[in-house]
Amino acid sequence: MDEQRARREQRAGVLQGLGAYGIWGFFPVFWKALGHVPALEVLFHRVVWSFVLLLIAAALIGRWRYLVAAVTSRRVLGVLSLTTLLIAVNWLVFIWAVNSGRVLESSLGYFINPLVNVLLGMVFLNERLNRWQAVAVGLATAGVVVLTVAQGQPPWVSLVLAFTFGFYGLLRKRCSVDAIVGLTVETAILTPVAALYLVYLAVVGRGMFGADHGTDLLLVVGGAVTAVPLLLFAGAARRLRYVTVGLLQYIAPTMHFILAVSLYGEPLTSAHLITFACIWGGLLIYVCDALFGRPQVKTA
């Protein structure tokens, strides 16, 4: 009976994980549909509607007391204020990148992110890199250098996305709240600013909300496409091993890469191919080491 239950839980976790990363994988398609709306306005609508839906979800799944505990803790609220800034920058840059024809560069950022996490763990958590992790990070660095030389400037979109999300994860690791509670508080912190800005746009006649029903619907649904995959991810994270969740995370940037090249016709140069080969090679080494290597011990 316990074995059957465990199998059901694992199956449910895999389906939830696939659902979460599948929705995130189609994000470029959704945000492209809002390409006629300025990125900052899209961001603030996303924040406001996400907050409304997350607040309802938190109440329905019994997270209310955890929300109260989070907002009444000075330390937790301080950390979540920093993560709010990081996730806002990450969302804004991603929305802007998608609507500026830079989906390929944004996908590179999320491929780099796991290796950035390894680097941040070494710098801030005193985690040692073993030989294979060092090779993986070295390959990723070489890939970024290749693209920097080819383009004449660093792939700043990729780096901003990778490092903002990396530092976001690092800080959230130090904060004892789950994903739903954390994002609810983060959107709550940003909602007053977002709401004031949206009211200002409406007063001066520059806001896109109310221009047509299609745009209005997409802006409101932006909250749902933020909240729903997060709820699915939270369920998957509870049911699956950390390594399994780690492997599933590559679904979204892979889908972004395919969309960028096949649907949006973004140029895939030889420099891009070399860069992605380095990144994918580094990720392969990293994943193999995570699956089959010896567990790493933190230093004091």
C-alpha positions, 0 to 999 in steps of 0.5 A: 500500500505504501509503495503504491502511494509512493508511486502515485505521489511520484507520478503526480510530482512528475506531472506537476513538474512537467506542467510547471516547466511546460508553462514556463517554456511557453512564456515567450509566446505569451509575452510576445502577444503583449509586445505592443505594451511597454515592458514596465507596464506589463511587469506591473500588471503581472505583479498586481494580478499575481498578488491577487491570485497568490493571496487567494491560493495561499488562503485556499491551501492553508498558508495564511498563518505562514504569510502572517509569520513572514510579514511580522518577522523583520529578518524574513521581511528584509530578505524578501525585500531584497528578493523582490528587487531581484525578481522584479529585475529578472521579470522585467529584463525577460519580458523586454528581451522576449519582445525585443527579439532576444529569446535566444539570449534569454534562453542562454541565461537560464541554461547558465543559471545552474552553473552560476548557482554553483559559483555563488555557492562557492563564493557565499556558502563556502561550498567547494567545487570538485574537479568536474564542477570546476570544468563545468563552470570553466566551460560556461565561462568559455562560452560567454567569452566566445559570444562576448568576443563575437558580439563585441560586448557581453551577452548582458541579457543572459548574464542579468537573467542568470545572476539575478535569478542566482542571487534570488535563489541564494537569498531565498535559501536563507529564508525559511518560507516556501515558494508560495508564501515567498512570492506572495509577500514579494508581490505584496511588497511591489504591488503598491508601487505597481498599482500607483504606476498603473493608476498614473498611466490611466490618469494621463491616458498612456495606459494600455489597460482598457484599450481593447478586451484582448489586451485586458484579458492577456494582462489579467491572465499574466497573473495566472500564468505566473501563479499556476506554474508556481503552484505546480512547481511547489507540488512537484518539489514536495514529491520529487527528489531534488535531482529530478527537479533539477533535471526538469528545469532544463525543459523551459530554456530548451523550449525557449531555444527551439521557439527562438530559432524555429518560430521567431527566426532569430539568427543562430550564428557560429558563435552562438553554436559554440557558446551553446555547445560549451554551456550544454557540455558544462551542464552535461558534466554538472548533471552527471556529477550530481547524479553519479559523483560523490556528495560534496561536504560544506566547509566551515 
